[in-house]
Amino acid sequence: MEVKQFFGGIHVPHYKSFTEHKAIKEASLPEEIIIPLLQHTGAPNEPLVNVGDKVKAGQKIGATDKFVSAPVHASLSGTVTAIEPRPFITGQMIDSIVIAVDKNQDKLELANNDLDKVSKEDIINAVKEAGIVGMGGAAFPTAIKLSPPPDKKVDALIINGCECEPYLTCDHRLMLEKPAELLQGIKLLMKMLSVEEAYLCIEDNKDDAIEAVRQENDDPNIVLLRMPTKYPQGSEKHLVKAALDREIPSGGLPFDIGALIQNVGTCVAIYEAVKYNKPLIERVVAVTGQNLKDPQNLMVKIGTPLSHIIDECGGIVEEPAKVVVGGPMTGRAQETLNVPVVKGTTGVVVLPPDMALEDMEYSDCVRCCKCVEHCPMLLYPNQISIYCEAGMIEDALEWNTMDCIECGICAYVCPSKRPITQLVQRTKPLIRELLSKR
């Protein structure tokens, strides 16, 4: 099938060689886990346990009856020692359940359901109970995503295996090591959505993953698409354009044009939830970077502190280091290593001193228009950044700031080192506040 190119984007250095050929390894048990009650887009959970309670691995410990939400579970057995605000990857303090981990862990109790006999209702209930969210980083509750409005007919399922962000290799390794589980997850999604075809999109720099899935795939309705390696190929809007030649309207969502997109990690989690009743209590994290002694792809229990997995990989080579959760283009630099791995944590990147600049000075826009040339959303980041910096909210809205996907390309190519993405991130809440008053 012909794959459509999208305008803009860039070819960034991959930096994937640190971990792309390393098999997934089980991380050791931490002494303490921190389970934030808000790990998803939506309403925060309320604790279902109290300080002093003993909890088992897989036990639901936080939930809410609000519509857009996803429950949280204890990833390891232990004793609740605190329910209090703790540092989160965004820099905020989030109410969290802190658990002292038992040295001797009981085996997780799992079911063994017959996938041929599960109904659509069984699938959506399993996904909801497991607390599954989008594992590519957005962390939107999957059960909500799989329930589009009745007037939005989904006829195409797209599976995102592009992993276009530098350094990250967790999805790559999942496709290599768990292709059967991935494909079973895709089939469950096709059944749930009543779609006839699914498109598994993998960038062409992952030939081994493409071949692993091809050999395992026995369903002609699951179409493998070899995508050009280009950032941000994995963005929803650009994936839909490349795979289906459909365009999501401004302010719209994929289901507005009959598409639904899921990450490969989410597909594997869905398979495990439906097959085994396994909640989302662990995920693969690429712990990587030039400033790490022994980069690894680790299977990490949710709630494990960053400090633990960095130590597991030999520790930091040289200070000062910048630790970024997620990829370097869209991730967030951390002030402390006491923040936990959460459901949406794709990677932990440890950058060396020469890439760990702090308080970088920037200058005025020089009108070179490099950001405009490369913007995959066809925006004018130069003009938008000026309005955002000046607090001109109405003007920022008029120039379609809300359509920005915060890919980071504009800041990456800017010769003036302007923090365009950060300015947009700071302004979007102000635009939402403005719109709410209209």
Secondary structure, DSSP 8 states (H G I E B T S, - for coil): ------SS-B------TTTTTS--EE----SEEEEES--SSS---EESS-TT-EE-TT-EEEE--SSS---EE-SS-EEEEEEEEEE-TTSSEEEEEEEEE-SS----------GGG--HHHHHHHHHHHT-B-TTTT--BHHHHTS--TT----EEEEEE---STT--HHHHHHHH-HHHHHHHHHHHHHHHT-S-EEEEEETT-HHHHHHHHHH---TTEEEEEE---BTTTSHHHHHHHHH-----TT--GGGGTEEEEEHHHHHHHHHHHHH---S-EEEEEEE-TTBSS-EEEEEETT-BHHHHHHHTT-BSSSS-EEEES-TTT-EE-S-S--B--TT--EEEEE-GGG---S----------HHHHH-TT---HHHHHHHHHHT-HHHHHHTTGGG----SHHHHH-TT---HHHHHHHHHHHHHHHHHT-
